[in-house]
Amino acid sequence: MQHDPKFIQLVLEAKQRIHEVSIDEVLQMLKQHKHFVLVDVREEHECAQGVLPKAIHICKGVLERDVTQKIPDLETEVVLYCGGGSRSALAADNLQKMGYRKVHSMSGGYRAWYQAGFPVEGEITA
């Protein structure tokens, strides 16, 4: 997909303010049973392709509105992912602005995870 240059610029600016983690780092966090919340910010129809293990779904369109209901503690470690890493970067930037202090965006998103052959599940938890 070819993204609009203005969107790309917005994502690049957000990525300068956030912390990104690799798919390998997230896989290790899952294997080590590290305490964190993994959030899929994709649209529901995208989640039908599969989701990362233990992910919850809060689509980017309602993330800022609903996140405090699902993740009330601002000190909770949160890893966000989307299809390719752009929307999760924007979402991470906004969560930081809301006061969340341990927010990460997974670079490469679901596509990179899936292409690497890492485990996926068919259902998400709400």
C-alpha positions in Angstrom: 0.0 0.0 0.0 1.3 3.4 -0.9 0.8 5.9 1.9 0.3 9.6 1.5 3.5 11.6 2.2 1.8 13.6 4.9 0.8 10.4 6.7 4.4 9.1 6.4 5.8 12.4 7.8 3.4 12.2 10.7 4.5 8.6 11.5 8.2 9.5 11.2 7.7 12.4 13.7 5.9 10.1 16.1 8.6 7.5 15.8 11.1 10.0 17.1 9.1 10.4 20.3 8.3 6.7 21.0 10.1 3.5 21.7 9.9 0.7 19.2 10.5 -3.0 19.9 11.2 -5.6 17.4 9.1 -8.7 16.7 12.0 -10.8 18.2 11.8 -8.7 21.4 8.0 -9.2 21.7 8.4 -13.0 21.0 10.9 -13.2 23.9 8.6 -11.2 26.2 5.9 -13.7 25.5 8.1 -16.7 26.0 9.5 -15.3 29.2 5.9 -14.6 30.4 6.8 -11.0 31.0 4.0 -9.0 32.5 2.8 -6.6 29.8 -0.3 -5.9 27.8 -0.2 -6.6 24.1 -2.7 -4.5 22.2 -3.8 -5.0 18.6 -4.9 -1.6 17.2 -6.0 -2.9 13.8 -9.6 -2.8 12.6 -11.7 -5.9 13.4 -11.7 -7.1 9.8 -7.9 -7.2 9.9 -7.9 -9.2 13.1 -9.8 -12.0 11.2 -6.5 -12.8 9.6 -5.1 -13.8 13.0 -3.7 -12.1 16.1 -0.6 -12.4 18.3 -0.9 -14.7 21.3 -2.4 -13.0 24.4 -3.3 -9.8 22.5 -6.3 -7.7 23.4 -8.1 -5.6 20.7 -8.7 -1.9 21.0 -8.8 -0.5 17.5 -7.0 2.7 16.9 -10.2 4.6 16.2 -11.3 4.2 19.8 -8.0 3.6 21.6 -7.7 6.9 23.4 -11.4 6.8 24.4 -11.3 3.2 25.8 -7.8 2.4 26.9 -8.2 3.5 30.5 -11.0 1.0 30.9 -8.8 -1.9 29.9 -5.5 -0.6 31.1 -6.1 1.8 34.0 -2.6 1.7 35.5 -0.3 4.3 33.7 2.7 2.2 34.8 1.6 -0.9 32.9 4.0 -1.9 30.2 2.1 -1.8 26.9 3.1 -3.1 23.4 1.0 -1.9 20.5 0.9 -3.4 17.0 -0.9 -2.9 13.8 -0.5 -4.2 10.3 2.9 -2.6 9.5 4.0 -0.4 12.4 2.7 3.0 11.4 -0.7 3.1 13.2 0.8 1.6 16.4 3.5 4.3 16.4 0.8 7.0 16.2 -1.1 5.2 18.9 2.0 4.9 21.2 2.6 8.6 20.8 -0.9 9.4 21.9 -0.8 7.0 24.9 2.4 8.7 26.0 0.6 12.0 25.8 -2.1 10.5 28.0 0.5 9.7 30.7 1.3 6.1 29.9 5.0 5.7 30.7 6.0 2.2 29.4 4.5 2.2 25.9 6.2 0.5 22.9 5.2 0.1 19.2 6.2 -3.2 17.5 8.1 -2.4 14.4 7.0 -4.2 11.3 3.6 -5.0 12.8 1.5 -8.1 12.2 2.9 -8.5 8.7 6.5 -8.9 9.9 5.4 -11.2 12.7 3.4 -13.4 10.4 6.2 -13.5 7.7 8.7 -14.6 10.3 6.5 -17.6 11.0 5.9 -16.6 14.6 2.8 -18.0 16.4 -0.7 -16.5 15.7 -4.1 -17.2 17.1 -7.4 -17.0 15.4 -9.3 -15.2 18.1 -8.8 -12.1 20.2 -9.8 -11.3 23.7 -11.7 -8.1 24.2 
